Amino acid sequence: MKFGVFLPNGSNGYLISKAIPPYPPTWELNKTVTIEAERQGLDFVLSMMKFRGFGGDTGYWDACLESFSLMSALASVTTRIGLIPTVTILALHPAYVARMMATLDDISGGRAALNIVTGWNKPEYEQMGLWRGEAYYTQRYEYALDYVHILRALWTEGRVTHHSRFFDLEDCRCLPMPAHEIPLVSAGQSSAGRQFVAHIGGYSFAMTAPERLHALAADLRQQASARRTQVGTYALFHLVAEETDEIAWHRARAIAAAGDIEAIQNVVRSASMDSVKDGTTEQLRDAATTDAGLLAGDIETAHMAFMGCPALVGSYETVARKIDALATDPNIEGLLFSWPEWVSGIRHFGERIIPLLACRQGWEPATMGGLRGSGRPSHSG
Ligand SMILES: Cc1cc2nc3c(=O)[nH]c(=O)nc-3n(C[C@H](O)[C@H](O)[C@H](O)COP(=O)(O)O)c2cc1C
């Protein structure tokens, strides 16, 4: 079981709550978090990209450090941990991204993977004149397939000719080629998003509660085996771990009760523009439209103060048990976490939770971190 950090490179991390004093996404914070994660033996860090935040009293995600430049700087202050920047494919040409990834591969000595984001929040791209029209909602994973085709051709051949309804490249050159294979990640939650991962072979990052997660991971594996590709599912959770269950639940409930309603409404409004309804939009809608109101979701399933993402709540022992329960599923290769307090949260995770985990017994952090390899202890293959 591999573990990663969903870096706080957007303001206020992943909690839309006034219980956390607003904080900016600085280099200093992201560097400290990443160095602590590497020290605690975690496997990778992933930074996101958001071009337009959601405001409210907390200014949720109003500021966001650029993902590639951040990862490049992190590569030079770390030695082992895997680094996953996010490409928003509407904003950057694939030949440009192929070159940035070859550069990051070189700087990091092969520790880089790439998170592909299609763009599902129209206001982000419309403000830059980059939105491709309403049809893009349903075409976005076809566009992404074309995009990945170009990236991989440039990474393996150093040149590509590709004419399609989306791209027009004639003998396009891109050197150097990366010295290592670049694993691809997608966090698409819709059926089209998961089909995309099965098609290209890569890692699917799921944002759903454990009950649904197992079915999604099995379905992805099945789709991949039909296509003869290799895939792995990773699941995203908030981690609220304290000395006792009582303290942890007190903390989680305080975060939930102080949700920033205006920012949450803006998140939901933006997501509901999406004409594809079976992915994150559905998860957010379910979290946000209970009769009791925007803050009534279940904290361990989907609560809007937690960005609609499930949380693992409890004492260090309880959380360790919950992680071990997830790890019994062979289709789940790893977990991606965010914390209310980043540096102490990661330190406690490494010092108090990891030693209790059956799924990490015998685990030796890879000398070259990241997503490659089985995610199982080295001695058991
Ligand atoms: C771990 C993770 C990272 C994500 N990173 C970004 C990001 O950086 N930018 C973004 O716009 N969306 C991001 N998303 C959203 C997804 O990429 C995806 O577009 C969204 O969940 C909608 O899924 P769908 O496109 O399959 O409908 C992320 C989601 C998860 C779970």
The ligand as a MOL file (V3000), in Angstrom:
LIG
                    3D

  0  0  0     0  0            999 V3000
M  V30 BEGIN CTAB
M  V30 COUNTS 31 33 0 0 0
M  V30 BEGIN ATOM
M  V30 1 C -6.6760 13.4890 -6.4750 0
M  V30 2 C -7.4350 14.4040 -7.3870 0
M  V30 3 C -6.7490 15.4370 -8.0290 0
M  V30 4 C -7.4210 16.3020 -8.8720 0
M  V30 5 N -6.7550 17.3530 -9.4280 0
M  V30 6 C -7.4480 18.2740 -10.1300 0
M  V30 7 C -6.8100 19.4700 -10.5660 0
M  V30 8 O -5.6370 19.6910 -10.3120 0
M  V30 9 N -7.5480 20.3630 -11.2770 0
M  V30 10 C -8.8660 20.1410 -11.5960 0
M  V30 11 O -9.4810 20.9680 -12.2370 0
M  V30 12 N -9.4820 19.0000 -11.2040 0
M  V30 13 C -8.8060 18.0840 -10.4720 0
M  V30 14 N -9.4420 16.9550 -10.0470 0
M  V30 15 C -10.7660 16.6250 -10.6160 0
M  V30 16 C -10.6810 15.4260 -11.5780 0
M  V30 17 O -9.5640 15.4500 -12.3980 0
M  V30 18 C -11.9250 15.2520 -12.4610 0
M  V30 19 O -11.9320 16.1110 -13.5500 0
M  V30 20 C -13.1710 15.5020 -11.7160 0
M  V30 21 O -13.1390 14.7070 -10.5780 0
M  V30 22 C -14.3840 15.1910 -12.5740 0
M  V30 23 O -14.3370 13.8650 -13.0070 0
M  V30 24 P -14.8340 13.5270 -14.4530 0
M  V30 25 O -14.0400 14.4190 -15.3690 0
M  V30 26 O -14.5540 12.0800 -14.7310 0
M  V30 27 O -16.3000 13.8580 -14.4910 0
M  V30 28 C -8.8100 16.1070 -9.1440 0
M  V30 29 C -9.4920 15.0840 -8.4840 0
M  V30 30 C -8.8280 14.2470 -7.5830 0
M  V30 31 C -9.6090 13.1790 -6.8980 0
M  V30 END ATOM
M  V30 BEGIN BOND
M  V30 1 1 1 2
M  V30 2 1 2 3
M  V30 3 2 2 30
M  V30 4 2 3 4
M  V30 5 1 4 5
M  V30 6 1 4 28
M  V30 7 2 5 6
M  V30 8 1 6 7
M  V30 9 1 6 13
M  V30 10 2 7 8
M  V30 11 1 7 9
M  V30 12 1 9 10
M  V30 13 2 10 11
M  V30 14 1 10 12
M  V30 15 2 12 13
M  V30 16 1 13 14
M  V30 17 1 14 15
M  V30 18 1 14 28
M  V30 19 1 15 16
M  V30 20 1 16 17
M  V30 21 1 16 18
M  V30 22 1 18 19
M  V30 23 1 18 20
M  V30 24 1 20 21
M  V30 25 1 20 22
M  V30 26 1 22 23
M  V30 27 1 23 24
M  V30 28 2 24 25
M  V30 29 1 24 26
M  V30 30 1 24 27
M  V30 31 2 28 29
M  V30 32 1 29 30
M  V30 33 1 30 31
M  V30 END BOND
M  V30 END CTAB
M  END
